[in-house]
Amino acid sequence: MYVDKRGKNGERKKLDKETPVSNISDENLYCLNGRVPLKKAIPFGLQHVLAMFVSNLAPVLIVCSAAFIQETNEHLTPAEITEILQCAMFAAGLGTIMQLYPV
């Protein structure tokens, strides 16, 4: 995908979507390294955080609700489910740190 930009003399030039963009514009939503205005960046950031919570916690809750302990013939207690959810969030945080700061 290419984005139309105006050059110094007003002529149109095409930029590849991976070209770093230094100015802030609504068109930069579709650029890989584009800078987005703050009024649009905040809602998109909140949407991303909420989507990450749901996608991280939903599978854990499904598995925990189906987990059955054979020895005691009981399901997991709420305290155990909470501990597993905390471990899942911690692992997701570690994964994010590893992606942000590769070795």
Secondary structure as UniProt FT lines:
FT   STRAND          2..6
FT   TURN            8..9
FT   STRAND          12..16
FT   TURN            17..18
FT   HELIX           26..30
FT   TURN            32..33
FT   HELIX           38..66
FT   STRAND          68..69
FT   TURN            70..73
FT   STRAND          74..75
FT   HELIX           78..100
//
